[in-house]
Amino acid sequence: MHKSSFTHSIVFICLHSEPSNRSILDTWKSINVILFAFIFPLESYILLFLFTLYTYSI
């Protein structure tokens, strides 16, 4: 379970690492983070949350 959620986190980060349209990407990212928060374990959510903070701080 933990390995699976970690893999999903990596896939999520890879999919969102190259922004094309900023506003659409931000909206999509927010939706995904919310969905991941409910669907996946806490460890995965923490990774995604930190990644989101890192992305928005750039």
Buried (B, 14 or more C-beta within 10 A) or exposed (E): EEEEBBEBBEEBBEEBEEEEEEEEBBEEBEEBBEEBBEEBBEEBBEBBEEBBEEBEEE
